[in-house]
């Protein structure tokens, strides 16, 4: 990094509803890359904010995810979330191999076959909400349990284990400095659990995702047991975390901006397009995720990134790049369809996007059909928001119908 340039400290702890973090907005306006420091890690990093720059970093093999292994890399959580064996910290060709095998469990045909189960799980939860009566908490009755039950069910995790698994996930995503030891223990428990579950599925395959991943092959190439366990852990984290937050966030927007809800009530067939625009718009997490390391000196936007430097990208700012999305801070339900970065980009884009979209369409399709007069039971400003993790989501959504 250039000597003499002072790094900006970025806690990225902004938690006001779904307002865009003003610190990130300010960094977007800078004409050059920014040197910054996060709450944890012993090094500074570069931040890339523009859509084209993020696309370059996420597809250029001179930037390595694997290079962070064994380092105290800059991050938002006391304990690193990812395991060293995770596909999230692999580089090609290893990541390409793992992703190719894993994607066989998420083909359009497989996801289509899952949809009846996904819709049934959503309907069961909505049955419970209707029986409970109004007002009801939509987070408690839908957004929190639905993705969790879906991924646990699809992975074949016994129902009695669901509460314990959910507790581990929450502990792993916490940001407070006092949570490091608890988070490390939670990660170890999850890895041990999935190691045992993989052994069981090898002996007795079923129709679950772990069995499907175990059966995936390319010629003679298959997953070994450790790879399967790590993949199951990755799916458990990403498979419920993102969708849980997004169901709550999308519901909040629909219920607090009546013109969005009216659009869906008038044109229910537009649900997929509405979901895409809301996913682009929502700041679904705080700050940044997993960095990369420059393998060699690289010139970007007039800035020299030195070999060994950490580089973070912001999918949040890329989704708000005015060069890519005109009037990016507005929700435009008629915006022409264009790829966005909520699920990542390049070799580390989420492999389970088809499953995530199937869950979102099931959740809102069934919710709006069964509760056409759904409304917030409190003023929007009374909704409480998470402040303890890297996620952005409402803790409760009291609704009536």
For each residue, the residues with C-beta under 8 A, 3 or more apart:
1: 5 35 44 46 305 306 309
2: 5 35 303 304
3:
4:
5: 1 2 35
6: 35
7: 35 36 37 44
8: 27 34 35 36 37
9: 36 37
10: 23 27 36 37 38 47 287
11: 38 39
12: 21 23 24 38 76 286 287 288
13: 175 286 387
14: 19 21 22 23 24 286
15: 286 385 386 387 392
16: 19 385
17: 252 380 383 385 394
18: 249 252 253 282 283 392
19: 14 16 283
20: 24 25 283 316 320 329
21: 12 14 24 25 283 286 287 316
22: 14 25 26
23: 10 12 14 26 27
24: 12 14 20 21 27 28 49 283 287 314 316 317
25: 20 21 22 28 29
26: 22 23 29 30
27: 8 10 23 24 30 34 36 47 49 314 317
28: 24 25 49 50 317 320 321
29: 25 26
30: 26 27 34 49
31: 301
32: 301 302 303
33: 46 47 48 53 300 301 303 305
34: 8 27 30 46 47 49
35: 1 2 5 6 7 8 44 45 46 47
36: 7 8 9 10 27 44 45 46 47 312
37: 7 8 9 10 44 45 74
38: 10 11 12 41 45 74 75 76 287 288
39: 11 75 76 175
40: 72 74 75 76 77 78
41: 38 72 73 74 75 310
42: 72
43: 71 72 73 74 310
44: 1 7 35 36 37 74 310
45: 35 36 37 38 74 291 309 310 311 312
46: 1 33 34 35 36 303 305 309 310 311 312
47: 10 27 33 34 35 36 288 312 313 314
48: 33 53 54 56 57 300 311 312 313 314
49: 24 27 28 30 34 53 54 313 314 317 318 321
50: 28 53 54 317 318 321 323
51: 54 55 318 319 321 323 324 341
52: 55 56 321 323 324
53: 33 48 49 50 56 57 300 301 313
54: 48 49 50 51 57 58 313 314 315 317 318 341 345
55: 51 52 58 59 318 345 346
56: 48 52 53 59 60 300
57: 48 53 54 60 63 292 300 311 313
58: 54 55 63 313 344 345 346 347 348
59: 55 56 345 346 347
60: 56 57 63 298
61: 64 91 92 295
62: 294 295 296 298
63: 57 58 60 292 293 294 295 298 311
64: 61 67 68 91 292 293 294 295
65: 68 88 89 90 91 95 290 292 293 348
66: 69 89 90 91 94
67: 64 71 91 292 293 295
68: 64 65 71 73 89 290 291 292 293 310
69: 66 84 89
70: 84
71: 43 67 68 293
72: 40 41 42 43
73: 41 43 68 80 291 310
74: 37 38 40 41 43 44 45 291 310 312
75: 38 39 40 41 80 81 290 291
76: 12 38 39 40 175 286 287 288 390
77: 40 80 81 173 174 175 183 390
78: 40 175 176 177 179 180 183
79: 172 179 180 183 184 187
80: 73 75 77
81: 75 77 172 173 237 290
82: 86 88 89 234 290
83: 86 187 191 230 233
84: 69 70 89
85: 226 227 230
86: 82 83 89 90 230 233 234
87: 90 95 98 99 102 230 231 234 348
88: 65 82 234 290 348
89: 65 66 68 69 82 84 86 290
90: 65 66 86 87 94 95 98
91: 61 64 65 66 67 94 95 347
92: 61 95 96 347
93: 96 97
94: 66 90 91 97 98
95: 65 87 90 91 92 98 99 347 348
96: 92 93 99 100 347
97: 93 94 100 101 218 221
98: 87 90 94 95 101 102 223 227 231
99: 87 95 96 102 103 347 351
100: 96 97 103 104 218
101: 97 98 104 213 216 217 218 221 222 223
102: 87 98 99 105 106 213 216 231 351
103: 99 100 106 107 351
104: 100 101 107 212 213 216
105: 102 110 209 212 213 216
106: 102 103 110 111 351 352 354 355
107: 103 104 110 111
108: 111 112 354
109: 112 113
110: 105 106 107 113 114 212
111: 106 107 108 114 115 354 355 358
112: 108 109 115
113: 109 110 116
114: 110 111 117 118 154 355 358
115: 111 112 118 119 358 362
116: 113 119 120
117: 114 120 121 150 153 154
118: 114 115 121 122 150 358 359 362
119: 115 116 122 123 362 365 366
120: 116 117 123 124
121: 117 118 124 125 146 149 150 153
122: 118 119 125 126 142 146 362 363 366 367
123: 119 120 126 127 366 370
124: 120 121 127 128
125: 121 122 128 129 141 142 145 146 149
126: 122 123 129 130 141 142 366 367 370 371
127: 123 124 130 131
128: 124 125 131 132 141
129: 125 126 132 136 138 141 142
130: 126 127 133 370
131: 127 128
132: 128 129 136 141
133: 130 136
134: 377 399 400 401
135: 377 398 399 400
136: 129 132 133 140 141 398 399 400
137: 140 141 396 397 398 399
138: 129 141 142 143 248 251 397 398 399
139: 142 143 144 248 393 394 395 396 397
140: 136 137 144 145 396
141: 125 126 128 129 132 136 137 138 145
142: 122 125 126 129 138 139 145 146 247 251 363 367
143: 138 139 146 147 244 245 247 248 251 363 393 397
144: 139 140 148 244 248
145: 125 140 141 142 148 149
146: 121 122 125 142 143 149 150 243 244 247 359 363
147: 143 150 151 239 240 241 243 244 247 359
148: 144 145 151 152 162 166 240 244
149: 121 125 145 146 152 153 162
150: 117 118 121 146 147 153 154 239 240 243 359
151: 147 148 154 155 235 236 239 240
152: 148 149 155 157 159 161 162 165 236 240
153: 117 121 149 150 156 157
154: 114 117 150 151 208 209 355
155: 151 152 197 208 209 210 232 235 236
156: 153 197 201 206 207 208 209 210 211
157: 152 153 161 162 165 197
158: 161 162
159: 152 162
160:
161: 152 157 158 164 165 193
162: 148 149 152 157 158 159 165 166
163: 166 167
164: 161 167 168
165: 152 157 161 162 168 169 190 193 236
166: 148 162 163 169 170
167: 163 164 170 171 186
168: 164 165 171 172 186 187 189 190
169: 165 166 172 173 186 190 236 237 240 241
170: 166 167 173 174 389
171: 167 168 174 179 182 183 185 186
172: 79 81 168 169 183 186 187 190 237
173: 77 81 169 170 237 241 389 390 391
174: 77 170 171 179 182 183 388 389
175: 13 39 76 77 78 179 388 389 390
176: 78 179 388
177: 78 180
178:
179: 78 79 171 174 175 176 182 183
180: 78 79 177 183 184
181: 184 185
182: 171 174 179 185 186
183: 77 78 79 171 172 174 179 180 186 187
184: 79 180 181 187 188
185: 171 181 182 188 189
186: 167 168 169 171 172 182 183 189 190
187: 79 83 168 172 183 184 190 191
188: 184 185 191 192
189: 168 185 186 192 193
190: 165 168 169 172 186 187 193 194 233 236
191: 83 187 188 194 195 229 230 233
192: 188 189 195 196
193: 161 165 189 190 196 197
194: 190 191 197 198 228 229 230 232 233 236
195: 191 192 198 199 225 226 229
196: 192 193 199 200
197: 155 156 157 193 194 200 201 210 229 232
198: 194 195 201 202 210 214 225 228 229 232
199: 195 196 202 203 225
200: 196 197 203 204
201: 156 197 198 204 205 206 208 210 211 214
202: 198 199 205 214 225
203: 199 200
204: 200 201
205: 201 202 211 214 215
206: 156 201 211
207: 156 211 212
208: 154 155 156 201 211 212
209: 105 154 155 156 212 213 232 235
210: 155 156 197 198 201 213 214 228 232
211: 156 201 205 206 207 208 214 215
212: 104 105 110 207 208 209 215 216
213: 101 102 104 105 209 210 216 223 228 231 232
214: 198 201 202 205 210 211 222 223 228
215: 205 211 212
216: 101 102 104 105 212 213 222 223
217: 101 220 221 222
218: 97 100 101 221
219:
220: 217
221: 97 101 217 218
222: 101 214 216 217
223: 98 101 213 214 216 227 228 231
224: 227 228
225: 195 198 199 202 228 229
226: 85 195 229 230
227: 85 98 223 224 230 231
228: 194 198 210 213 214 223 224 225 231 232
229: 191 194 195 197 198 225 226 232 233
230: 83 85 86 87 191 194 226 227 233 234
231: 87 98 102 213 223 227 228 234 235
232: 155 194 197 198 209 210 213 228 229 235 236
233: 83 86 190 191 194 229 230 236 237
234: 82 86 87 88 230 231 237 238
235: 151 155 209 231 232 238 239 352
236: 151 152 155 165 169 190 194 232 233 239 240
237: 81 169 172 173 233 234 240 241
238: 234 235 241 242 350 352
239: 147 150 151 235 236 242 243 352 355 356
240: 147 148 150 151 152 169 236 237 243 244
241: 147 169 173 237 238 244 245 391
242: 238 239 245 246 284 343 350 356
243: 146 147 150 239 240 246 247 356 359 360
244: 143 144 146 147 148 240 241 247 248 393
245: 143 241 242 248 249 284 285 391 392 393
246: 242 243 249 250 279 282 284 356 360
247: 142 143 146 147 243 244 250 251 359 360 363 364
248: 138 139 143 144 244 245 251 252 393 394 397
249: 18 245 246 252 253 278 282 284 392 393 394
250: 246 247 253 254 275 278 279 282 360 364
251: 138 142 143 247 248 254 255 364 367 397
252: 17 18 248 249 255 256 380 383 394 397
253: 18 249 250 256 257 260 278 281 282 331
254: 250 251 257 260 261 264 364
255: 251 252 261 374 375 376 380 397 399
256: 252 253 376 380
257: 253 254 260 261 331
258: 261 262
259: 262 263
260: 253 254 257 263 264 274 278 331 333
261: 254 255 257 258 264 265 374
262: 258 259 265 266
263: 259 260 266 267 270 274 333
264: 254 260 261 267 268 270 271 274 364 368
265: 261 262 268 368 372
266: 262 263
267: 263 264 270
268: 264 265 271 365 368 369
269:
270: 263 264 267 273 274 333
271: 264 268 274 275 361 364 365 368
272: 275 276 357 361
273: 270 276 277 333 337
274: 260 263 264 270 271 277 278 333
275: 250 271 272 278 279 357 360 361 364
276: 272 273 279 280 337 340
277: 273 274 280 281 331 332 333 335
278: 249 250 253 260 274 275 281 282 331
279: 246 250 275 276 282 284 340 342
280: 276 277 319 325 340 342
281: 253 277 278 319 331
282: 18 246 249 250 253 278 279 342 392
283: 18 19 20 21 24 286 316 392
284: 242 245 246 249 279 316 342 391 392
285: 245 289 316 390 391 392
286: 12 13 14 15 21 76 283 390 391 392
287: 10 12 21 24 38 76 314 390
288: 12 38 47 76 291 312 313 314
289: 285 312 315
290: 65 68 75 81 82 88 89 348
291: 45 68 73 74 75 288 310 311 312
292: 57 63 64 65 67 68 310 311 312 313
293: 63 64 65 67 68 71 308 309 310 311
294: 62 63 64 297 298 305 306 307 308 309 311
295: 61 62 63 64 67 307
296: 62 307
297: 294 304 305 306 307
298: 60 62 63 294 304 305
299: 302 303 304 305
300: 33 48 53 56 57 303 305
301: 31 32 33 53
302: 32 299
303: 2 32 33 46 299 300
304: 2 297 298 299
305: 1 33 46 294 297 298 299 300 309 311
306: 1 294 297 309
307: 294 295 296 297
308: 293 294
309: 1 45 46 293 294 305 306
310: 41 43 44 45 46 68 73 74 291 292 293
311: 45 46 48 57 63 291 292 293 294 305
312: 36 45 46 47 48 74 288 289 291 292
313: 47 48 49 53 54 57 58 288 292 318
314: 24 27 47 48 49 54 287 288 317 318
315: 54 289 318 319 341 342 344 345
316: 20 21 24 283 284 285 319 320
317: 24 27 28 49 50 54 314 320 321
318: 49 50 51 54 55 313 314 315 321 324 340 341 345
319: 51 280 281 315 316 325 328 340 341 342
320: 20 28 316 317 325 328 329
321: 28 49 50 51 52 317 318 324 325 328
322: 325 326 327 328
323: 50 51 52
324: 51 52 318 321 328 338
325: 280 319 320 321 322 328 335 338 340
326: 322
327: 322 330 332
328: 319 320 321 322 324 325
329: 20 320
330: 327
331: 253 257 260 277 278 281
332: 277 327 335
333: 260 263 270 273 274 277
334:
335: 277 325 332 338
336:
337: 273 276
338: 324 325 335
339:
340: 276 279 280 318 319 325
341: 51 54 315 318 319 344 345
342: 279 280 282 284 315 319
343: 242 349 350 353 356
344: 58 315 341 348 349 350
345: 54 55 58 59 315 318 341 348 349
346: 55 58 59 349
347: 58 59 91 92 95 96 99
348: 58 65 87 88 95 290 344 345
349: 343 344 345 346 353
350: 238 242 343 344 353 356
351: 99 102 103 106
352: 106 235 238 239 355 356
353: 343 349 350 356 357
354: 106 108 111 357 358
355: 106 111 114 154 239 352 358 359
356: 239 242 243 246 343 350 352 353 359 360
357: 272 275 353 354 360 361
358: 111 114 115 118 354 355 361 362
359: 118 146 147 150 243 247 355 356 362 363
360: 243 246 247 250 275 356 357 363 364
361: 271 272 275 357 358 364 365
362: 115 118 119 122 358 359 365 366
363: 122 142 143 146 247 359 360 366 367
364: 247 250 251 254 264 271 275 360 361 367 368
365: 119 268 271 361 362 368 369
366: 119 122 123 126 362 363 369 370
367: 122 126 142 251 363 364 370 371 374
368: 264 265 268 271 364 365 371 372 374
369: 268 365 366 372
370: 123 126 130 366 367
371: 126 367 368 374 399 401
372: 265 368 369 401
373: 401
374: 255 261 367 368 371 399 400 401
375: 255 399 400 401
376: 255 256 379 380 383 397 398 399 400
377: 134 135 398 399 400
378: 382 383 398
379: 376 382
380: 17 252 255 256 376 383
381:
382: 378 379
383: 17 252 376 378 380 394 396 397
384: 394 395 396
385: 15 16 17 392 393 394 395
386: 15 389 391 392 393 394 395
387: 13 15
388: 174 175 176
389: 170 173 174 175 386
390: 76 77 173 175 285 286 287
391: 173 241 245 284 285 286 386
392: 15 18 245 249 282 283 284 285 286 385 386
393: 139 143 244 245 248 249 385 386
394: 17 139 248 249 252 383 384 385 386 397
395: 139 384 385 386
396: 137 139 140 383 384
397: 137 138 139 143 248 251 252 255 376 383 394
398: 135 136 137 138 376 377 378
399: 134 135 136 137 138 255 371 374 375 376 377
400: 134 135 136 374 375 376 377
401: 134 371 372 373 374 375
